[in-house]
């Protein structure tokens, strides 16, 4: 599994080029959207991103401060 992650790490570069290519159409679409439509799109994305980071930190702290005898 480690070798797979190591050898496929360079797949991120073509995906970054794709993302950069999609930025201009996304900016044009957002320019034509009203405030209400932007709120409907942006708030769920913001909440999902924030919740995932918070869940990561909560679970890592929970795992870090377990006592050695409480391991599964």
C-alpha positions in Angstrom: 0.0 0.0 0.0 2.9 2.4 0.8 4.4 1.7 -2.6 1.1 2.5 -4.3 0.8 5.8 -2.5 4.4 6.6 -3.3 4.2 5.8 -6.9 0.9 7.4 -7.6 1.7 10.7 -5.9 2.4 12.3 -9.2 -1.2 11.9 -10.4 -1.9 15.0 -8.4 -0.2 17.2 -11.0 -2.5 16.4 -13.9 -5.5 16.9 -11.6 -4.1 20.3 -10.6 -3.8 21.3 -14.3 -7.5 20.2 -14.7 -8.5 22.3 -11.7 -6.6 25.3 -13.1 -8.4 24.9 -16.4 -11.8 24.8 -14.7 -11.2 27.9 -12.7 -12.0 30.4 -15.5 -15.4 28.8 -16.4 -16.2 28.6 -12.7 -15.4 32.3 -12.2 -17.6 33.2 -15.2 -20.5 31.2 -13.8 -20.1 32.8 -10.3 -20.0 36.3 -11.8 -23.5 35.7 -13.3 -25.0 34.2 -10.1 -27.0 36.3 -7.7 -26.2 36.5 -4.0 -28.9 34.0 -3.0 -27.6 31.3 -5.4 -24.0 31.8 -4.2 -25.2 31.3 -0.6 -27.0 28.1 -1.5 -23.8 26.8 -3.2 -21.1 28.2 -0.8 -22.6 27.5 2.6 -22.9 23.7 2.2 -19.4 23.4 0.8 -18.0 25.5 3.6 -19.8 23.5 6.2 -18.7 20.2 4.7 -15.1 21.3 4.5 -15.1 22.7 8.1 -16.8 19.6 9.5 -14.3 17.2 7.9 -11.4 19.1 9.4 -13.0 19.3 12.8 -13.8 15.6 12.7 -10.2 14.8 11.9 -8.9 16.8 14.8 -11.5 15.4 17.3 -10.8 11.8 16.3 -7.1 12.3 16.4 -7.2 13.8 19.8 -9.5 11.0 21.0 -7.0 8.4 19.6 -4.0 10.2 21.0 -5.2 10.4 24.6 -6.3 6.8 25.0 -4.7 4.9 27.7 -2.6 1.9 26.5 -4.9 -0.6 28.1 -7.9 0.7 26.2 -6.6 -0.3 22.8 -9.0 -2.4 20.7 
